[in-house]
Each structure stands twice: as structure tokens, then as C-alpha cells.
């Protein structure tokens, strides 16, 4: 029993907050980060450039060439 429980004599499994995966202090009951989970970083970052359609075509060709090496 958690010392801060105020409902159901400290039985968190019968508390109405369990539906939201929280205990009486709004702390998650389960979940969180797991080691090794998620997508592995590629080292790429999003960049935004304003280019014409012709420049875009040339940039895409050059990028494809760089990535195939």
C-alpha cells in the first residue's frame, strides 16, 4: 500500500484512476522508457530550403548519388 493513497483503503487496483494508468498522486503505474526501444538514430536532421523546381530536381539527383556511394 502506498502511503499517500486516499481511496479504497490503499488498493490501487480498484481505484478509478487505474483506468487512466495513474495512481493517487498522478504517477504512471506502468510504462515509460525502455532501453533499446524505438528507432535507431540515422544521424540525419531535417533542413528546410526554398528552391525552384529545377533546383529541387538537381538536388535530389545529387543526394541520391551521395547516398549510393
Phi and psi restraints in degrees (range 20) as a CNS / XPLOR table:
assign (resid 1 and name C) (resid 2 and name N)
       (resid 2 and name CA) (resid 2 and name C) 1.0 -80.3 20.0 2
assign (resid 2 and name N) (resid 2 and name CA)
       (resid 2 and name C) (resid 3 and name N) 1.0 141.4 20.0 2
assign (resid 2 and name C) (resid 3 and name N)
       (resid 3 and name CA) (resid 3 and name C) 1.0 -66.2 20.0 2
assign (resid 3 and name N) (resid 3 and name CA)
       (resid 3 and name C) (resid 4 and name N) 1.0 -22.2 20.0 2
assign (resid 3 and name C) (resid 4 and name N)
       (resid 4 and name CA) (resid 4 and name C) 1.0 -96.0 20.0 2
assign (resid 4 and name N) (resid 4 and name CA)
       (resid 4 and name C) (resid 5 and name N) 1.0 -0.1 20.0 2
assign (resid 4 and name C) (resid 5 and name N)
       (resid 5 and name CA) (resid 5 and name C) 1.0 -64.5 20.0 2
assign (resid 5 and name N) (resid 5 and name CA)
       (resid 5 and name C) (resid 6 and name N) 1.0 136.6 20.0 2
assign (resid 5 and name C) (resid 6 and name N)
       (resid 6 and name CA) (resid 6 and name C) 1.0 -120.2 20.0 2
assign (resid 6 and name N) (resid 6 and name CA)
       (resid 6 and name C) (resid 7 and name N) 1.0 -8.2 20.0 2
assign (resid 6 and name C) (resid 7 and name N)
       (resid 7 and name CA) (resid 7 and name C) 1.0 -119.3 20.0 2
assign (resid 7 and name N) (resid 7 and name CA)
       (resid 7 and name C) (resid 8 and name N) 1.0 151.1 20.0 2
assign (resid 7 and name C) (resid 8 and name N)
       (resid 8 and name CA) (resid 8 and name C) 1.0 55.1 20.0 2
assign (resid 8 and name N) (resid 8 and name CA)
       (resid 8 and name C) (resid 9 and name N) 1.0 36.7 20.0 2
assign (resid 8 and name C) (resid 9 and name N)
       (resid 9 and name CA) (resid 9 and name C) 1.0 55.0 20.0 2
assign (resid 9 and name N) (resid 9 and name CA)
       (resid 9 and name C) (resid 10 and name N) 1.0 34.1 20.0 2
assign (resid 9 and name C) (resid 10 and name N)
       (resid 10 and name CA) (resid 10 and name C) 1.0 81.9 20.0 2
assign (resid 10 and name N) (resid 10 and name CA)
       (resid 10 and name C) (resid 11 and name N) 1.0 6.5 20.0 2
assign (resid 10 and name C) (resid 11 and name N)
       (resid 11 and name CA) (resid 11 and name C) 1.0 -86.0 20.0 2
assign (resid 11 and name N) (resid 11 and name CA)
       (resid 11 and name C) (resid 12 and name N) 1.0 94.6 20.0 2
assign (resid 11 and name C) (resid 12 and name N)
       (resid 12 and name CA) (resid 12 and name C) 1.0 -64.4 20.0 2
assign (resid 12 and name N) (resid 12 and name CA)
       (resid 12 and name C) (resid 13 and name N) 1.0 -24.4 20.0 2
assign (resid 12 and name C) (resid 13 and name N)
       (resid 13 and name CA) (resid 13 and name C) 1.0 -69.9 20.0 2
assign (resid 13 and name N) (resid 13 and name CA)
       (resid 13 and name C) (resid 14 and name N) 1.0 -21.8 20.0 2
assign (resid 13 and name C) (resid 14 and name N)
       (resid 14 and name CA) (resid 14 and name C) 1.0 -102.5 20.0 2
assign (resid 14 and name N) (resid 14 and name CA)
       (resid 14 and name C) (resid 15 and name N) 1.0 0.8 20.0 2
assign (resid 14 and name C) (resid 15 and name N)
       (resid 15 and name CA) (resid 15 and name C) 1.0 -73.2 20.0 2
assign (resid 15 and name N) (resid 15 and name CA)
       (resid 15 and name C) (resid 16 and name N) 1.0 147.4 20.0 2
assign (resid 15 and name C) (resid 16 and name N)
       (resid 16 and name CA) (resid 16 and name C) 1.0 -68.5 20.0 2
assign (resid 16 and name N) (resid 16 and name CA)
       (resid 16 and name C) (resid 17 and name N) 1.0 -21.5 20.0 2
assign (resid 16 and name C) (resid 17 and name N)
       (resid 17 and name CA) (resid 17 and name C) 1.0 -72.5 20.0 2
assign (resid 17 and name N) (resid 17 and name CA)
       (resid 17 and name C) (resid 18 and name N) 1.0 -16.6 20.0 2
assign (resid 17 and name C) (resid 18 and name N)
       (resid 18 and name CA) (resid 18 and name C) 1.0 -62.1 20.0 2
assign (resid 18 and name N) (resid 18 and name CA)
       (resid 18 and name C) (resid 19 and name N) 1.0 -28.7 20.0 2
assign (resid 18 and name C) (resid 19 and name N)
       (resid 19 and name CA) (resid 19 and name C) 1.0 -60.3 20.0 2
assign (resid 19 and name N) (resid 19 and name CA)
       (resid 19 and name C) (resid 20 and name N) 1.0 -26.5 20.0 2
assign (resid 19 and name C) (resid 20 and name N)
       (resid 20 and name CA) (resid 20 and name C) 1.0 -102.5 20.0 2
assign (resid 20 and name N) (resid 20 and name CA)
       (resid 20 and name C) (resid 21 and name N) 1.0 12.8 20.0 2
assign (resid 20 and name C) (resid 21 and name N)
       (resid 21 and name CA) (resid 21 and name C) 1.0 56.5 20.0 2
assign (resid 21 and name N) (resid 21 and name CA)
       (resid 21 and name C) (resid 22 and name N) 1.0 39.7 20.0 2
assign (resid 21 and name C) (resid 22 and name N)
       (resid 22 and name CA) (resid 22 and name C) 1.0 -129.2 20.0 2
assign (resid 22 and name N) (resid 22 and name CA)
       (resid 22 and name C) (resid 23 and name N) 1.0 154.4 20.0 2
assign (resid 22 and name C) (resid 23 and name N)
       (resid 23 and name CA) (resid 23 and name C) 1.0 -99.8 20.0 2
assign (resid 23 and name N) (resid 23 and name CA)
       (resid 23 and name C) (resid 24 and name N) 1.0 -170.9 20.0 2
assign (resid 23 and name C) (resid 24 and name N)
       (resid 24 and name CA) (resid 24 and name C) 1.0 -61.2 20.0 2
assign (resid 24 and name N) (resid 24 and name CA)
       (resid 24 and name C) (resid 25 and name N) 1.0 -23.4 20.0 2
assign (resid 24 and name C) (resid 25 and name N)
       (resid 25 and name CA) (resid 25 and name C) 1.0 -100.3 20.0 2
assign (resid 25 and name N) (resid 25 and name CA)
       (resid 25 and name C) (resid 26 and name N) 1.0 16.5 20.0 2
assign (resid 25 and name C) (resid 26 and name N)
       (resid 26 and name CA) (resid 26 and name C) 1.0 65.2 20.0 2
assign (resid 26 and name N) (resid 26 and name CA)
       (resid 26 and name C) (resid 27 and name N) 1.0 26.0 20.0 2
assign (resid 26 and name C) (resid 27 and name N)
       (resid 27 and name CA) (resid 27 and name C) 1.0 -92.6 20.0 2
assign (resid 27 and name N) (resid 27 and name CA)
       (resid 27 and name C) (resid 28 and name N) 1.0 133.7 20.0 2
assign (resid 27 and name C) (resid 28 and name N)
       (resid 28 and name CA) (resid 28 and name C) 1.0 -58.7 20.0 2
assign (resid 28 and name N) (resid 28 and name CA)
       (resid 28 and name C) (resid 29 and name N) 1.0 137.3 20.0 2
assign (resid 28 and name C) (resid 29 and name N)
       (resid 29 and name CA) (resid 29 and name C) 1.0 -77.9 20.0 2
assign (resid 29 and name N) (resid 29 and name CA)
       (resid 29 and name C) (resid 30 and name N) 1.0 -37.6 20.0 2
assign (resid 29 and name C) (resid 30 and name N)
       (resid 30 and name CA) (resid 30 and name C) 1.0 -146.2 20.0 2
assign (resid 30 and name N) (resid 30 and name CA)
       (resid 30 and name C) (resid 31 and name N) 1.0 170.2 20.0 2
assign (resid 30 and name C) (resid 31 and name N)
       (resid 31 and name CA) (resid 31 and name C) 1.0 104.0 20.0 2
assign (resid 31 and name N) (resid 31 and name CA)
       (resid 31 and name C) (resid 32 and name N) 1.0 -165.4 20.0 2
assign (resid 31 and name C) (resid 32 and name N)
       (resid 32 and name CA) (resid 32 and name C) 1.0 107.0 20.0 2
assign (resid 32 and name N) (resid 32 and name CA)
       (resid 32 and name C) (resid 33 and name N) 1.0 -174.4 20.0 2
assign (resid 32 and name C) (resid 33 and name N)
       (resid 33 and name CA) (resid 33 and name C) 1.0 -70.7 20.0 2
assign (resid 33 and name N) (resid 33 and name CA)
       (resid 33 and name C) (resid 34 and name N) 1.0 144.6 20.0 2
assign (resid 33 and name C) (resid 34 and name N)
       (resid 34 and name CA) (resid 34 and name C) 1.0 -126.3 20.0 2
assign (resid 34 and name N) (resid 34 and name CA)
       (resid 34 and name C) (resid 35 and name N) 1.0 137.7 20.0 2
assign (resid 34 and name C) (resid 35 and name N)
       (resid 35 and name CA) (resid 35 and name C) 1.0 -63.2 20.0 2
assign (resid 35 and name N) (resid 35 and name CA)
       (resid 35 and name C) (resid 36 and name N) 1.0 132.1 20.0 2
assign (resid 35 and name C) (resid 36 and name N)
       (resid 36 and name CA) (resid 36 and name C) 1.0 83.8 20.0 2
assign (resid 36 and name N) (resid 36 and name CA)
       (resid 36 and name C) (resid 37 and name N) 1.0 -2.0 20.0 2
assign (resid 36 and name C) (resid 37 and name N)
       (resid 37 and name CA) (resid 37 and name C) 1.0 -87.2 20.0 2
assign (resid 37 and name N) (resid 37 and name CA)
       (resid 37 and name C) (resid 38 and name N) 1.0 153.4 20.0 2
assign (resid 37 and name C) (resid 38 and name N)
       (resid 38 and name CA) (resid 38 and name C) 1.0 95.5 20.0 2
assign (resid 38 and name N) (resid 38 and name CA)
       (resid 38 and name C) (resid 39 and name N) 1.0 174.0 20.0 2
assign (resid 38 and name C) (resid 39 and name N)
       (resid 39 and name CA) (resid 39 and name C) 1.0 -72.6 20.0 2
assign (resid 39 and name N) (resid 39 and name CA)
       (resid 39 and name C) (resid 40 and name N) 1.0 139.7 20.0 2
assign (resid 39 and name C) (resid 40 and name N)
       (resid 40 and name CA) (resid 40 and name C) 1.0 -77.1 20.0 2
assign (resid 40 and name N) (resid 40 and name CA)
       (resid 40 and name C) (resid 41 and name N) 1.0 140.6 20.0 2
assign (resid 40 and name C) (resid 41 and name N)
       (resid 41 and name CA) (resid 41 and name C) 1.0 -66.7 20.0 2
assign (resid 41 and name N) (resid 41 and name CA)
       (resid 41 and name C) (resid 42 and name N) 1.0 141.9 20.0 2
assign (resid 41 and name C) (resid 42 and name N)
       (resid 42 and name CA) (resid 42 and name C) 1.0 -100.7 20.0 2
assign (resid 42 and name N) (resid 42 and name CA)
       (resid 42 and name C) (resid 43 and name N) 1.0 -13.1 20.0 2
assign (resid 42 and name C) (resid 43 and name N)
       (resid 43 and name CA) (resid 43 and name C) 1.0 88.1 20.0 2
assign (resid 43 and name N) (resid 43 and name CA)
       (resid 43 and name C) (resid 44 and name N) 1.0 -3.0 20.0 2
assign (resid 43 and name C) (resid 44 and name N)
       (resid 44 and name CA) (resid 44 and name C) 1.0 -86.1 20.0 2
assign (resid 44 and name N) (resid 44 and name CA)
       (resid 44 and name C) (resid 45 and name N) 1.0 149.0 20.0 2
assign (resid 44 and name C) (resid 45 and name N)
       (resid 45 and name CA) (resid 45 and name C) 1.0 -131.1 20.0 2
assign (resid 45 and name N) (resid 45 and name CA)
       (resid 45 and name C) (resid 46 and name N) 1.0 148.5 20.0 2
assign (resid 45 and name C) (resid 46 and name N)
       (resid 46 and name CA) (resid 46 and name C) 1.0 -78.0 20.0 2
assign (resid 46 and name N) (resid 46 and name CA)
       (resid 46 and name C) (resid 47 and name N) 1.0 131.0 20.0 2
assign (resid 46 and name C) (resid 47 and name N)
       (resid 47 and name CA) (resid 47 and name C) 1.0 -128.0 20.0 2
assign (resid 47 and name N) (resid 47 and name CA)
       (resid 47 and name C) (resid 48 and name N) 1.0 146.1 20.0 2
assign (resid 47 and name C) (resid 48 and name N)
       (resid 48 and name CA) (resid 48 and name C) 1.0 -120.2 20.0 2
assign (resid 48 and name N) (resid 48 and name CA)
       (resid 48 and name C) (resid 49 and name N) 1.0 125.9 20.0 2
assign (resid 48 and name C) (resid 49 and name N)
       (resid 49 and name CA) (resid 49 and name C) 1.0 -130.0 20.0 2
assign (resid 49 and name N) (resid 49 and name CA)
       (resid 49 and name C) (resid 50 and name N) 1.0 146.8 20.0 2
assign (resid 49 and name C) (resid 50 and name N)
       (resid 50 and name CA) (resid 50 and name C) 1.0 -100.2 20.0 2
assign (resid 50 and name N) (resid 50 and name CA)
       (resid 50 and name C) (resid 51 and name N) 1.0 116.4 20.0 2
assign (resid 50 and name C) (resid 51 and name N)
       (resid 51 and name CA) (resid 51 and name C) 1.0 -136.8 20.0 2
assign (resid 51 and name N) (resid 51 and name CA)
       (resid 51 and name C) (resid 52 and name N) 1.0 162.1 20.0 2
assign (resid 51 and name C) (resid 52 and name N)
       (resid 52 and name CA) (resid 52 and name C) 1.0 -78.8 20.0 2
assign (resid 52 and name N) (resid 52 and name CA)
       (resid 52 and name C) (resid 53 and name N) 1.0 170.4 20.0 2
assign (resid 52 and name C) (resid 53 and name N)
       (resid 53 and name CA) (resid 53 and name C) 1.0 -62.9 20.0 2
assign (resid 53 and name N) (resid 53 and name CA)
       (resid 53 and name C) (resid 54 and name N) 1.0 -38.9 20.0 2
assign (resid 53 and name C) (resid 54 and name N)
       (resid 54 and name CA) (resid 54 and name C) 1.0 -65.7 20.0 2
assign (resid 54 and name N) (resid 54 and name CA)
       (resid 54 and name C) (resid 55 and name N) 1.0 -43.8 20.0 2
assign (resid 54 and name C) (resid 55 and name N)
       (resid 55 and name CA) (resid 55 and name C) 1.0 -63.4 20.0 2
assign (resid 55 and name N) (resid 55 and name CA)
       (resid 55 and name C) (resid 56 and name N) 1.0 -38.7 20.0 2
assign (resid 55 and name C) (resid 56 and name N)
       (resid 56 and name CA) (resid 56 and name C) 1.0 -62.5 20.0 2
assign (resid 56 and name N) (resid 56 and name CA)
       (resid 56 and name C) (resid 57 and name N) 1.0 -42.9 20.0 2
assign (resid 56 and name C) (resid 57 and name N)
       (resid 57 and name CA) (resid 57 and name C) 1.0 -62.5 20.0 2
assign (resid 57 and name N) (resid 57 and name CA)
       (resid 57 and name C) (resid 58 and name N) 1.0 -43.3 20.0 2
assign (resid 57 and name C) (resid 58 and name N)
       (resid 58 and name CA) (resid 58 and name C) 1.0 -67.2 20.0 2
assign (resid 58 and name N) (resid 58 and name CA)
       (resid 58 and name C) (resid 59 and name N) 1.0 -39.8 20.0 2
assign (resid 58 and name C) (resid 59 and name N)
       (resid 59 and name CA) (resid 59 and name C) 1.0 -64.0 20.0 2
assign (resid 59 and name N) (resid 59 and name CA)
       (resid 59 and name C) (resid 60 and name N) 1.0 -40.8 20.0 2
assign (resid 59 and name C) (resid 60 and name N)
       (resid 60 and name CA) (resid 60 and name C) 1.0 -64.7 20.0 2
assign (resid 60 and name N) (resid 60 and name CA)
       (resid 60 and name C) (resid 61 and name N) 1.0 -41.5 20.0 2
assign (resid 60 and name C) (resid 61 and name N)
       (resid 61 and name CA) (resid 61 and name C) 1.0 -61.1 20.0 2
assign (resid 61 and name N) (resid 61 and name CA)
       (resid 61 and name C) (resid 62 and name N) 1.0 -45.5 20.0 2
assign (resid 61 and name C) (resid 62 and name N)
       (resid 62 and name CA) (resid 62 and name C) 1.0 -65.2 20.0 2
assign (resid 62 and name N) (resid 62 and name CA)
       (resid 62 and name C) (resid 63 and name N) 1.0 -40.7 20.0 2
assign (resid 62 and name C) (resid 63 and name N)
       (resid 63 and name CA) (resid 63 and name C) 1.0 -64.2 20.0 2
assign (resid 63 and name N) (resid 63 and name CA)
       (resid 63 and name C) (resid 64 and name N) 1.0 -42.3 20.0 2
assign (resid 63 and name C) (resid 64 and name N)
       (resid 64 and name CA) (resid 64 and name C) 1.0 -61.7 20.0 2
assign (resid 64 and name N) (resid 64 and name CA)
       (resid 64 and name C) (resid 65 and name N) 1.0 -40.3 20.0 2
assign (resid 64 and name C) (resid 65 and name N)
       (resid 65 and name CA) (resid 65 and name C) 1.0 -64.0 20.0 2
assign (resid 65 and name N) (resid 65 and name CA)
       (resid 65 and name C) (resid 66 and name N) 1.0 -42.8 20.0 2
assign (resid 65 and name C) (resid 66 and name N)
       (resid 66 and name CA) (resid 66 and name C) 1.0 -63.2 20.0 2
assign (resid 66 and name N) (resid 66 and name CA)
       (resid 66 and name C) (resid 67 and name N) 1.0 -43.1 20.0 2
assign (resid 66 and name C) (resid 67 and name N)
       (resid 67 and name CA) (resid 67 and name C) 1.0 -73.2 20.0 2
assign (resid 67 and name N) (resid 67 and name CA)
       (resid 67 and name C) (resid 68 and name N) 1.0 -21.7 20.0 2
assign (resid 67 and name C) (resid 68 and name N)
       (resid 68 and name CA) (resid 68 and name C) 1.0 -83.4 20.0 2
assign (resid 68 and name N) (resid 68 and name CA)
       (resid 68 and name C) (resid 69 and name N) 1.0 -11.5 20.0 2
